[in-house]
Amino acid sequence: MSKPLVIMKLGGSVITEKGKPFTERVDIIKRLAQEIHEARQEKKLNIIVGHGGGSYPHVPAKEYAVHKGVTSERSYEGIAKVQDAASRLNRIIVREFIDAGENAMSIQLSACSIAKGGRIHNMFMKPIEMLLDDGMLPIVYGDVGLDLEKGCCILSTEEIINYMTKNAGEILKGYHIAKILVCGRVDGVFTGNPDNDGESELIPVITPNNIGEVGKYLAESSGIDVTGGMRHKVESMLELAEHGIESEIINALKPDNVKNALLGQDGFGTIIRKE
């Protein structure tokens, strides 16, 4: 019998100050690492953690337009700087998980995958499978990708999760995706911007049937972001919903939300499912 697997994303706007280049939010990272560790102590959970880049790789990615592909010799400098910035943030994240008591280990997408047209074409997943089998915590992260068509691209955490989920049966043998947990800085998807619109309402469920109506509310992220913001997140999760995978967008800034969601509670945010 296959084991349930939770794939979760810690949003870049949660773990960094997106308006301040190269500024991590250590206090929040520490708390989230502790909540995830406590959940794994209380309930045997197989988890893959992914995290966004926030104010780290998005800065050089925008400066060098890496998301547009190789357009000049200067693009190669951009590839190197985006990869460096993404990995610098990842080392901060991994260190905090280790300090919290987890045997966490980085998975670097720029070194173990190839993209085509901005989507992951193939990815070597065996190390992740082995880490899960050994009870360790794989941590993937948004990164630059080497692209067969464009030369380079940005591989968002949503794209990584999308690929892993769609191919889990073939490349994560012995596991099935039980849930996708997207941990952002708001309670979910709203009918307006909850930061400045007190009348905006939470949309509790998004399905292919109501995305046409909901789509008008999907704003882009605040701050520097070359991955498409909330719209990209929801569209990626809807792709997974077609495969029967349920996702939930929750507010990771509220203490214990992440821990409680991992322990099986729901209703914290917006659920994205097939119907």
C-alpha positions in Angstrom: 0.0 0.0 0.0 1.3 3.4 -0.9 2.1 6.0 1.8 0.3 9.4 1.9 2.5 12.3 1.0 1.9 16.0 1.7 3.6 18.5 -0.6 3.7 22.0 0.8 4.9 25.4 -0.3 6.2 28.2 1.9 5.5 31.4 -0.1 8.3 33.8 -0.9 6.1 36.7 0.5 6.0 34.8 3.9 9.7 33.9 4.3 11.1 37.2 2.8 10.4 40.9 2.8 9.4 41.0 -0.9 9.8 44.8 -1.0 13.3 44.6 0.4 15.8 42.8 -1.8 17.7 39.9 -0.1 15.9 40.2 3.2 14.7 37.0 4.9 12.2 36.9 7.8 14.1 34.7 10.2 11.5 34.8 13.0 8.8 33.4 10.7 11.1 30.8 9.1 12.0 29.6 12.6 8.3 29.3 13.6 7.3 27.5 10.5 10.1 25.0 10.8 9.1 24.4 14.4 5.4 23.9 13.5 6.3 21.4 10.8 8.6 19.5 13.1 6.0 19.4 15.8 3.4 18.1 13.4 5.8 15.4 12.2 6.5 14.4 15.9 2.8 14.1 16.6 1.8 12.3 13.5 4.1 10.3 11.1 4.0 12.5 8.0 5.8 12.1 4.8 6.4 15.7 3.6 8.2 17.5 0.8 8.7 21.2 1.6 9.0 23.7 -1.3 9.6 27.4 -0.9 9.5 30.4 -3.1 12.3 32.9 -3.7 10.7 36.1 -2.6 13.1 39.0 -2.5 16.2 36.8 -3.3 16.2 35.3 -6.8 13.3 37.5 -8.1 15.7 40.5 -8.0 18.3 39.3 -10.4 15.7 37.4 -12.4 13.9 40.6 -13.2 17.1 42.6 -13.8 18.4 40.1 -16.3 14.9 39.0 -17.6 15.9 35.4 -17.1 12.2 34.3 -17.5 12.4 35.4 -21.1 15.2 33.0 -21.9 18.7 33.6 -23.2 18.5 36.8 -25.2 22.1 38.0 -25.0 25.5 37.1 -23.6 24.4 39.0 -20.5 21.7 36.3 -19.9 24.4 33.9 -18.7 25.4 36.2 -16.0 21.8 36.4 -15.0 21.5 32.6 -14.9 24.5 32.4 -12.5 23.2 35.2 -10.2 19.6 33.8 -10.0 20.9 30.4 -9.2 23.2 31.8 -6.5 20.4 34.0 -4.9 18.0 31.1 -4.9 20.5 28.8 -3.2 21.5 31.4 -0.6 17.9 31.7 0.6 17.5 27.9 0.5 20.5 27.4 2.8 18.9 29.8 5.4 15.7 27.7 5.2 17.4 24.4 5.5 19.5 25.6 8.4 16.4 26.6 10.4 14.8 23.2 9.7 17.9 21.4 10.9 18.0 23.6 14.1 14.3 22.7 14.7 15.2 19.0 14.7 14.6 17.9 11.1 17.0 16.1 8.9 16.4 18.4 6.1 18.2 18.4 2.7 18.2 20.6 -0.3 17.1 19.5 -3.8 18.5 21.9 -6.4 16.3 22.0 -9.5 18.8 23.8 -11.7 21.1 20.7 -11.2 18.6 17.9 -11.4 16.1 18.9 -14.1 15.8 20.1 -17.6 13.0 22.4 -18.8 11.3 22.8 -22.2 9.3 25.9 -23.0 9.3 27.0 -19.4 8.0 23.7 -18.0 9.9 20.9 -16.4 10.7 18.3 -19.2 12.3 15.8 -16.9 13.7 15.7 -13.4 15.8 13.1 -11.5 13.6 12.3 -8.5 15.3 9.2 -7.1 17.1 11.3 -4.3 13.8 12.6 -3.1 12.3 9.1 -3.0 15.3 7.9 -1.0 15.1 10.8 1.4 11.4 10.1 2.1 12.1 6.4 2.6 14.7 7.3 5.2 12.4 9.7 7.1 14.3 12.8 6.0 12.8 16.1 4.8 13.5 17.0 1.2 13.3 20.8 0.5 12.9 22.0 -3.1 12.8 25.6 -4.1 12.1 27.9 -7.0 15.2 28.1 -9.2 16.5 29.0 -12.6 16.0 26.2 -15.1 18.1 25.2 -18.2 15.6 25.2 -21.0 15.9 23.1 -24.2 14.0 25.8 -26.2 14.7 29.1 -24.5 18.1 28.4 -23.0 16.9 29.3 -19.6 13.7 30.0 -17.6 12.4 30.4 -14.1 11.1 27.2 -12.5 8.6 28.3 -9.9 7.8 26.2 -6.8 4.3 25.7 -8.3 5.8 24.2 -11.5 8.0 21.9 -9.4 5.0 20.8 -7.3 2.9 20.4 -10.5 5.5 18.1 -12.1 6.1 16.0 -9.0 2.4 15.5 -8.4 1.6 14.6 -12.0 4.5 12.1 -12.2 4.4 10.8 -8.6 3.2 7.4 -9.6 6.2 6.8 -11.8 9.0 8.7 -9.9 7.9 8.6 -6.3 7.1 4.9 -6.0 5.3 3.8 -2.9 3.7 7.3 -2.3 0.5 9.0 -3.3 -0.2 12.7 -2.9 -2.6 13.2 -0.1 -2.7 17.0 -0.1 -1.0 20.1 -1.5 -0.7 22.9 1.1 0.1 26.4 -0.2 1.2 28.6 2.7 1.0 32.3 1.9 0.4 35.6 3.7 -3.4 35.8 3.3 -6.2 33.5 4.3 -6.8 32.4 0.7 -8.3 33.9 -2.4 -10.6 36.9 -1.8 -13.0 38.9 -3.9 -10.7 41.9 -3.4 -7.4 42.8 -1.8 -7.8 42.0 1.9 -4.9 44.3 2.7 -6.9 47.4 1.8 -10.5 46.3 1.1 -12.4 45.5 4.3 -15.4 44.3 2.3 -13.5 41.6 0.4 -14.8 38.1 1.1 -12.9 34.8 1.2 -13.7 32.4 -1.6 -13.8 29.1 0.2 -13.7 26.7 -2.8 -12.4 27.0 -6.3 -13.1 24.4 -9.0 -13.0 24.3 -12.8 -16.7 25.1 -12.7 -16.3 28.5 -11.0 -12.9 29.6 -12.1 -14.4 31.7 -14.8 -16.1 33.9 -12.2 -13.3 33.7 -9.7 -10.6 34.6 -12.3 -11.4 38.3 -12.2 -10.3 38.4 -8.5 -6.9 36.8 -9.1 -4.4 39.7 -8.7 -0.7 39.4 -9.2 1.6 39.4 -6.2 2.8 42.6 -4.6 6.5 43.2 -4.7 9.0 41.8 -7.2 7.7 38.6 -8.7 8.5 37.0 -12.1 6.4 33.9 -11.5 2.9 35.2 -11.9 1.6 35.6 -8.3 -1.7 34.3 -7.1 -3.1 33.7 -10.6 -0.2 31.3 -11.4 -0.7 29.5 -8.0 -4.4 28.9 -8.6 -4.0 27.9 -12.3 -1.3 25.4 -11.2 -3.4 24.0 -8.5 -6.4 23.6 -10.9 -4.2 21.5 -13.1 -3.6 19.2 -10.2 -7.3 19.2 -9.3 -8.0 17.5 -12.7 -5.9 14.6 -11.4 -8.0 14.4 -8.2 -5.5 16.2 -6.0 -6.9 18.7 -3.5 -5.0 21.8 -2.6 -5.5 24.4 0.1 -4.2 28.0 0.3 -3.7 29.1 3.9 -2.3 32.0 5.9 1.1 30.9 7.3 1.5 34.2 9.2 -1.1 33.0 11.7 0.6 30.9 14.3 -0.3 27.2 14.3 -2.2 27.3 11.0 0.4 25.3 9.3 0.8 22.8 12.1 -3.0 22.3 12.4 -3.4 21.9 8.7 -0.7 19.2 8.6 -2.5 17.4 11.4 -5.6 17.1 9.4 -7.7 20.2 10.2 -9.1 22.2 7.3 -11.3 25.2 6.6 -8.4 27.6 7.1 -8.4 29.1 3.6 -9.4 28.4 0.0 -9.6 24.8 -1.1 -9.0 24.1 -4.8 -10.5 20.8 -6.0 -12.0 19.0 -9.0 -15.6 19.7 -8.1 
